[in-house]
Amino acid sequence: MYAILGLVLGVALGIWLQPSLPPQVQPYLPIAIVAALDAVFGGFRSYLDRLFDDRVFVVSFVSNVLIAALIVWVGDLIGVGAQLSTAVVVVLGIRIFTNAAAIRRKLFHA
């Protein structure tokens, strides 16, 4: 219940305050969001499998975001940032859809 309340409050504050990011950070935001979604879907899947551990979730969430941003940052340094961004999105997208399929099978027995 607290998680849903926190999510609603965070979205409302974001809409109300309309924070801005420095231009240097903006290319990493979509990658960070996809990495965070991967952790959220993985956490929900493990919750449905009764294997959820909050410490594992937090570590997974933070490390996914940092590793994905680091990969894109290194790609920017060597001049292939767009290609590595695409690679990160594809890999994490596959993981998200795999977790979504497992969640669907668990919830709907299909």
N, C-alpha and C positions, 0 to 999 in steps of 0.2 A: 504494500500500500504506500509506503514511504517513497519507494522508487517511482511509482506513477505520479505521486504528488510532486516529487522533485523534478521529474521530466516536464510536467505541465508548467510548473513554476519557471523552469529554465527556458522553455520555449516562449512563455509570456514575457519574461524579462528581455529575451533576445529581440522579440518583436517590438517591445516598447522602447528599449534603449538603442536599438539599431547600432551595435558596435561596429567599428571599422578595423580592418587589419592593415598593417603596413604592406605596401606593394611587394616587398621582398618575401613575405610570408604567404601571400595569396595563392601561388601555384601549389603549395603543399596542403592547403585546406581540403580540397576534394579527395586527395589521397588519404589524409588523416580520417576523413569521414568514412570512406570505404573500409579502411582498416578497423575503425571503431565498430562499424556495422558487422564486420566479420566476427569480432569478439562478442558482440551482443547476440548474434544468431548462434554462435558456438555455446555461449553461456545458457541460452534458452534450451538448446538441444540437450546439454548436459543436465539441466534442471529436469527436463522430461524423462531422461534416463536415470534420474535419481543419483547422479554423480556430481552435482554442482558443489563447488567449493569456492567461497567468496574470495579467498586469497589467490587462488589460481585464476579466477576471473579478472581480478584487478591487475595482476601481473600480465596476463594475456592482453588485456585492453591496452595498458600503457606500452608494453613492448611491441605490440602490433603497430600502434601509431608511430612510435619512435623509429622502428626498423623501416617501415614504409617510407617515412619522411627522409630517413638517412639514405635509403637507396635512391630516391629521386634527387636529393641534394648532391650526392656523388655523381649521379648522371648529369646534373647541371654543370658540375665542375669540369667534367670531361667532354661536355658538349652533346650528350645524348639523353638529356633530361626527358624529352617528350617520349622517346622510345621506352625508357625505363618506367615512366609514369604509366604508359599503356600496359607494359608487362605487369606491373604491380596491380593495376585495376583488373586485368584479366585473371591473374592468379587468385586474388582475393574474391573476385566475382564468382569464380568457379567454386571456391570454398563456401561463399554465402549461399549459392544455389544448392550445393550439396547439403548444407545444414538445413536449408528451407525444405528440401525434399524429405529429409529425415524427420523434421518437425511435422510436416504434413502427414507422413506415414504414421507417426506416433499419435497424432491428434485424431485423424480420420480413419485410421486402420486401413489405409489404401496405398 
